[in-house]
Structure formats: structure tokens, C-alpha cells
């Protein structure tokens, strides 16, 4: 019987092989899209995802900002 860690490792390996096999199809479809558009979407949705993700963290970094006071030098 395989251990839990071994099964997780095999799942990750299988996922990587499937992704590696399907990636050329994805990149072929992106040939018609400008690289700047791809980069812009990745940046925008990356920030959006991280903002939403950080709202649900305990403690939320954005909730702590209201208590932030800058030091006077």
C-alpha cells in the first residue's frame, strides 16, 4: 500500500506531465494575441486575485492598514 505522501507526489507528477503535454496547445492559441495584452491581463488578474485572497486571511493586511501610523523623522 502506498503512503499518503507517495500518492500526493504521484498526483503532482501526473499533473505536471499532463500540463506539459497540453501546454503547446495553449501557447499555439495565444499566437494571435499581443504579448503586451497577455502581460497586462496577467498583472491585472494577479493583483485582483491576491487582493481578494488577502481579504480572507486572518489577520488581513488591509485591515491592519487603518491602524498604521507613520513615524515622524
Number of C-alpha atoms within 10 A of each C-alpha: 5 6 8 9 9 11 12 11 12 12 12 12 12 12 12 12 12 11 12 11 10 11 11 11 10 10 10 9 9 12 9 8 9 9 10 9 10 11 10 11 11 12 12 10 11 11 12 12 11 10 13 10 11 15 13 10 10 8 10 12 13 12 12 9 9 8 8 8 7 6 5 4 3
